[in-house]
Amino acid sequence: MKENNRGTVVVIGAGIAGLASAYYLVRDGWDVKILEKNTLDNNCSYGNAGMIVPSHFTPLAAPGIVAQGIKWMFNSKSPFYVRPSLNPRLINWGLKFLKHANRTHVEQHASAIRDLNLYSSRLYDELAQEDNFDFELKQNGILMMYKSKEMQHEEIELAHRAQDLGLDVDILEGNTVQELEPNLKLDVLGAILYRCDGKLYPPKLMQQLIQYLKAAGVAFFEETEVHKFMTAGNRVKEAISNKGSFQADAFVLTGGAYLPQLTSKLHLNTPLMPGKGYSFMYQPQGEQTLNHAALLLEARVAVTPMNGQIRFSGTMELGPANDRIYENRVRGIVESIPKYYPELKVDYPSEKIWYGYRPCSPDGLPYLGRLKKFDNAIVAGGGGMMGLSLGPAYGKVVADLLAGQKIESEIAGFRPDRFD
């Protein structure tokens, strides 16, 4: 680790984007302070599916998602739902989403999304080799499993596109998929194995990053909400919070689904909607183990072996944030599991449901880069379902920008003020 000689950086948000930014900044010689509006163990980076996904090169705003979403909205157990609302932010977000849900948009940004995810995956490999880091990283691929001919056709077409982009992808028949999972019976027509993907255990990753940063002298300020920024010319000078003011040479804004509230204090428009997702852990019986993480495509359910258990996660509820658990959405996840894994007897996990909010931009692209108005302020967030996957890339890009170093992945399309 380098001696602290570059100056002070205030990082706002202690999710994966904030912690990864602090990790690379402190290694690069910065004195880092992290402000978190909640507590360190209360954000979307803990309960997610734990997937590293270069396979997700197609933005959420993709052709067909609108028509499919309309169909799903009439099913209370469906994996996608937009809560009807006259909320101006939701209406504005929806109009922008419709504008970007086209093939041109997908083709224009697929390579950049792929590259940022691959870069982040390599950084995860490096992090896992560091002392005191063991977060169950396994880079053996993710199975995209399907049951219907219609889904098979769509996924094979997407797999060919992935292969054209240079990703390591195999198209598998049902019996071959079963050979990859000898300890649990499957009922699938086939699967696409994205060998480029991986998985990890999020709580271990987050806890180990926090421990590392505290040992490196990073100061954490929990339950600290920024109310205002003081600026002078093209520089941010100070963050004013409920627990005092923080001056710094540079500021990094992460903040997950709360990013728009944060950036608005700098008069910046970063439209996001919180996409609520649910997850729960399941303890398999006896020899019921899984070798690979998987996505159950028709159900849009993620399945990740971690910490000796299996995490099931899914749904995307778009709308203003609230604390309510919509039980039918969780039941939709539970009822889909035996359709793919007929031997698993999963009950409704009434005491174990976790929920969190994915920060979803209307064009399906992250917000990453330096602000035009303020040359010492950087935004890193808005990754939607790729947030954990992109964490290390966020952090390394932030550190390289502040150090004036060459960025190893193209981020021009992700500029945080593109909607201003």
Sequence and secondary structure as in RCSB ss.txt:
>XXXX:A:sequence
MKENNRGTVVVIGAGIAGLASAYYLVRDGWDVKILEKNTLDNNCSYGNAGMIVPSHFTPLAAPGIVAQGIKWMFN
SKSPFYVRPSLNPRLINWGLKFLKHANRTHVEQHASAIRDLNLYSSRLYDELAQEDNFDFELKQNGILMMYKSKE
MQHEEIELAHRAQDLGLDVDILEGNTVQELEPNLKLDVLGAILYRCDGKLYPPKLMQQLIQYLKAAGVAFFEETE
VHKFMTAGNRVKEAISNKGSFQADAFVLTGGAYLPQLTSKLHLNTPLMPGKGYSFMYQPQGEQTLNHAALLLEAR
VAVTPMNGQIRFSGTMELGPANDRIYENRVRGIVESIPKYYPELKVDYPSEKIWYGYRPCSPDGLPYLGRLKKFD
NAIVAGGGGMMGLSLGPAYGKVVADLLAGQKIESEIAGFRPDRFD
>XXXX:A:secstr
   S SEEEEEE  SHHHHHHHHHHHHTTEEEEEE SS TT SHHHHS  EE TT  S SS TTHHHHHHHHTT 
TT SEEE     HHHHHHHHHHHHH SHHHHHHHHHHHHHHHHHHHHHHHHHHTSTT     B S EEEEE SHH
HHHHHHHHHHHHHHTT  EEEEEHHHHHHH TTS    SEEEEETT EE  HHHHHHHHHHHHHHTT EEE S  
EEEEEEETTEEEEEEETTEEEE SEEEE  GGGHHHHHGGGT     EEEEEEEEEE   TT   SSEEEETTTT
EEEEEETTEEEEEEEEEESS  S   HHHHHHHHHHHHHH TT      TT  EEEEEEE TTS  EEEE SS T
TEEEEE BGGGHHHHHHHHHHHHHHHHHT   SS  GGG TTTT 
